[in-house]
Amino acid sequence: MVELRNRAEEAGFTKNGSVEVVRARLIQHQVLADYDFSWDGIQAMSHQELGETLKVFGIKSSGSHKERRQRLWLHLNHDSRRLTVENLAEMEREKLHALCQRLELQLTGTRTVLMGRVAGVLASQGRGWGQIKRSLRRNGLPDVSSGGAQVASPKITGEPAEEEVILIEVPETPVDFLQALPQHLVEDAADMLSKSEGKQNTSALQTLVGMIDDIERMIGTILNSHGGRWSAPEEDLFLRIAVRRGWPIEDEAVSTRLLLVAARIAEAKGARDVAFQQVGETPVSGSRAASVTDSDAISRIRAKMTEAEQIIAGLR
């Protein structure tokens, strides 16, 4: 602990907080200094990128896209020993409201209701944040160099380790991205779109909420014609079409919010950041593209893990 604090002080970072807080701070600013870990930055991360990043911090990396975003934000902004279900009872409504906002929860209701929502997230996340695992294992990653979905044998240590396997799934039949989402997912997207921290964009956002079905269909059409890929080019196309249709997205805050919602809808429809199928055909080349992409990703995360281990070595 002393060595960690000294290292933080030498690097010019605050050394306040528990050993896990200081460790996370060092990894954030020394190992992953080129990443944007603001709330907006975390929101913009893909499902796979979040998983890779959580592995570098040495905490649980599985779960849904939203659960990963929540876990990373909690790990970087709170001390798990202080932000507990028991301590929520002492929080003011304003602080609970702010937590609900950052944890992507509904913001309406009494103080007790807000406290219950935050408590639900903390309970579901459990010990998945705030403390690293016993080791940052490299062997839990798939061996994609051979082209198969093999997993290297885990290291034998004194304690049984939780196994985590990364699978690259390629659908046997093409995904129909034009198929409508379940109504509750559409309503969730509309709720996220309608949230506004200021009054100046309320009218534009409410207009877009009324067009949520059109937004979903447009995203499905783009995915269908781009092999299931949703990345920067697809976002640019989406915005260009929206402008041509006269949607009220002139304000940057509105267009940014719309893109966040679009990414959630695309994710719910099964999109990835690489094309994995052709229109109307069973994907064949998609698995190769995904394999190459994941191989590069695994190489990057192994390099980051090496750096992270240098920070935490002998300090657990």
Long-range contacts (C-beta under 8 A, 24 or more apart in sequence): 1-315, 3-314, 3-315, 4-315, 7-311, 17-79, 18-79, 18-81, 19-315, 20-79, 20-80, 20-130, 20-131, 20-132, 21-79, 23-132, 23-311, 23-312, 23-315, 24-57, 24-75, 24-76, 26-311, 27-56, 27-57, 27-308, 27-311, 28-76, 30-307, 30-311, 31-56, 31-304, 31-307, 31-308, 31-311, 32-56, 32-304, 37-72, 37-76, 39-73, 39-102, 40-256, 42-69, 42-72, 42-73, 43-69, 43-260, 44-260, 44-263, 45-69, 45-72, 46-273, 47-267, 48-273, 48-294, 48-297, 51-166, 52-297, 52-300, 52-301, 52-304, 55-136, 55-301, 55-305, 56-136, 56-301, 56-304, 56-305, 56-308, 57-132, 57-308, 58-132, 58-133, 58-136, 58-308, 58-312, 59-128, 59-129, 59-130, 59-131, 59-132, 59-133, 60-127, 60-128, 60-129, 60-133, 61-164, 62-164, 63-128, 65-264, 65-267, 66-104, 67-124, 67-125, 69-104, 70-103, 70-104, 70-121, 70-125, 71-125, 71-128, 71-129, 72-129, 73-102, 73-103, 74-103, 74-125, 74-129, 74-130, 75-129, 75-130, 77-102, 78-130, 79-130, 80-127, 80-129, 80-130, 80-131, 81-130, 83-122, 84-122, 85-119, 85-122, 85-123, 88-115, 88-118, 88-119, 88-122, 89-115, 91-115, 104-192, 106-191, 107-195, 132-312, 132-316, 133-161, 133-162, 134-159, 134-161, 134-316, 135-161, 136-305, 136-308, 136-309, 136-312, 137-161, 138-302, 138-305, 140-164, 140-165, 140-166, 141-166, 141-298, 141-301, 141-302, 142-166, 142-167, 142-168, 142-294, 142-298, 144-168, 144-291, 144-294, 144-295, 144-298, 145-295, 147-291, 166-294, 166-298, 168-287, 168-290, 168-291, 168-294, 170-276, 170-277, 170-283, 170-286, 170-287, 170-290, 171-270, 171-276, 171-277, 171-283, 172-282, 173-282, 174-277, 174-278, 174-279, 174-280, 174-281, 174-282, 174-283, 175-228, 175-269, 175-270, 175-277, 176-224, 177-219, 177-220, 177-221, 177-223, 177-224, 177-228, 177-269, 177-270, 177-271, 178-217, 178-220, 178-221, 178-224, 179-220, 179-269, 180-216, 181-216, 181-265, 181-268, 181-269, 185-265, 185-268, 186-212, 186-213, 186-216, 188-264, 189-215, 189-216, 189-261, 189-264, 189-265, 192-257, 192-260, 192-261, 192-264, 193-257, 193-258, 193-261, 195-257, 198-253, 200-251, 201-251, 201-253, 201-254, 201-257, 203-248, 204-248, 204-249, 204-251, 204-254, 205-254, 205-257, 207-247, 207-248, 208-247, 208-248, 208-249, 208-254, 208-258, 211-247, 215-258, 215-261, 215-262, 215-265, 216-265, 218-242, 219-262, 219-265, 219-266, 219-269, 220-269, 223-266, 223-269, 223-271, 224-279, 225-279, 226-275, 227-275, 227-276, 227-277, 227-278, 227-279, 227-283, 227-286, 228-270, 228-271, 228-272, 228-275, 228-276, 228-277, 228-286, 229-271, 229-272, 229-273, 229-274, 229-275, 229-276, 230-262, 230-263, 230-266, 230-267, 230-271, 230-272, 230-273, 231-273, 231-274, 234-266, 235-259, 235-262, 235-263, 238-262
